[in-house]
Amino acid sequence: MTDKNEREWQYTSTSHDAVDDRHHGSINIPIYQSSLFAFESYDKFEEATRNSRISHVYSRGNNPTVRYLEDKLAELERAETAKCFASGMAAITAAILSNVKTGDHIVCVDQAYGPTREFVTGYLKRFGIESSLVDGRSLDNIRSAIRPETKLIYLESPTSMLFQLQDLAACAELARSRGIVTIIDNSWATPVFQRPLELGIDLVVHSITKYISGQSDSVAGVVLGSERLISRIAEDEYMLFGGIMTAYTAAQVTRCLRTLPLRMERHERSALAVAAHMVSQSYVLRVNHPALSSHPQYALGQQQMSGSSGLFSFESDVPHEIMRQWASRLRLFKIGVSWGGFESLVTVNPANAGCVTEARSLVRLHIGLESVDDLILDMDRTWAAMSLTDEGVSAD
Ligand SMILES: *Cc1c(COP(=O)(O)O)cnc(C)c1O
């Protein structure tokens, strides 16, 4: 399928539902605000309990509103099935725990989301699960980190501070040849731009909180993959830890999903325009954006992704303190964590705050849905208003 056809299919998939008698033809999935589901007879009750993955018995296990969203997300990600969680971290930790036990070893990319790394390298150590963090840009690094007891390779491509990629098809092939399960955090690209299951990865996780929601009003997560791997997560981690998505959140996220392809195309265009502008700025050393041809892994990105989203970073030799002043003076960029919403955001990190870079500052930008001309003007004006002194640049 060509990319254009794929995109058109995504628009239809997110906008169209067959009329469903069970919901009285309701054009939107109703919010099934019910903890339990009752039965006419004991026979029907027992039958439903035996098929708890598809039938509705109790909302900690399976709720119709949540199930609707799971099916929609699975369709977009080309997964057999999905399970939605209360947050991205609930989905990530459930997916990891489902695939390891005491004595096992995990290979994890060293630039993965901070709390994920902390869970893998710190928390799981308490249970006798070992791990190695590797620079995932080279397949050789991943291959040499594999031990006989390695059961899981955890990927995140691109990473969300330096935007480093892993070769997903090659990682999947390597893992399969050793009987190792692969998980990828696909929050940055979303299924609109990257479908890792098609490249052989076993499980995809998302922080729905970011682009899939896109409204900065929900915290949510999802795991997608084969029925075999997902039903194990649904029966164990989902049911036992209880970090479920509520029907209300599912209905809210379902509304957001309608505009996902539309929003992603806008984030892509705007972020590329801002990134290209940043390349020529005197205070910018390097722009980390996988769809800029200057990115060291540009070719790989073009091969495994059909587009790019709105989050990227730039490195600067301007001291951290000055970049913080610049960020504080921006009018259209808010200072805040997270990303993926309608609003543009900025964070300024001192060099080496968890990231390997020689620059003095690492500035991360999320390009929202505002006018791209206004965003560029805001950054240019703010920089121009800060004048040079002997110490470097300072506020005037
Ligand atoms: C935010 C984030 C998460 C965690 O998601 P929550 O919904 O906040 O739990 C995981 N991975 C990445 C890349 C993220 O940015």
The ligand as an SDF file (V2000), in Angstrom:
LIG
                    3D

 15 15  0  0  0  0  0  0  0  0999 V2000
    5.0170   10.5580   28.5310 C   0  0  0  0  0  0  0  0  0  0  0  0
    5.7150    9.3620   27.9880 C   0  0  0  0  0  0  0  0  0  0  0  0
    5.4940    8.0980   28.5280 C   0  0  0  0  0  0  0  0  0  0  0  0
    4.6320    7.8730   29.7570 C   0  0  0  0  0  0  0  0  0  0  0  0
    3.3000    8.0890   29.4880 O   0  0  0  0  0  0  0  0  0  0  0  0
    2.2540    8.5230   30.6640 P   0  0  0  0  0  0  0  0  0  0  0  0
    0.9710    8.5510   29.9220 O   0  0  0  0  0  0  0  0  0  0  0  0
    2.7100    9.8420   31.1840 O   0  0  0  0  0  0  0  0  0  0  0  0
    2.3240    7.4710   31.7020 O   0  0  0  0  0  0  0  0  0  0  0  0
    6.1130    7.0300   27.9330 C   0  0  0  0  0  0  0  0  0  0  0  0
    6.9250    7.1830   26.8740 N   0  0  0  0  0  0  0  0  0  0  0  0
    7.1780    8.3830   26.3410 C   0  0  0  0  0  0  0  0  0  0  0  0
    8.1010    8.4900   25.1780 C   0  0  0  0  0  0  0  0  0  0  0  0
    6.5910    9.5180   26.8830 C   0  0  0  0  0  0  0  0  0  0  0  0
    6.8650   10.7180   26.3820 O   0  0  0  0  0  0  0  0  0  0  0  0
  1  2  1  0
  2  3  1  0
  2 14  2  0
  3  4  1  0
  3 10  2  0
  4  5  1  0
  5  6  1  0
  6  7  2  0
  6  8  1  0
  6  9  1  0
 10 11  1  0
 11 12  2  0
 12 13  1  0
 12 14  1  0
 14 15  1  0
M  END
$$$$
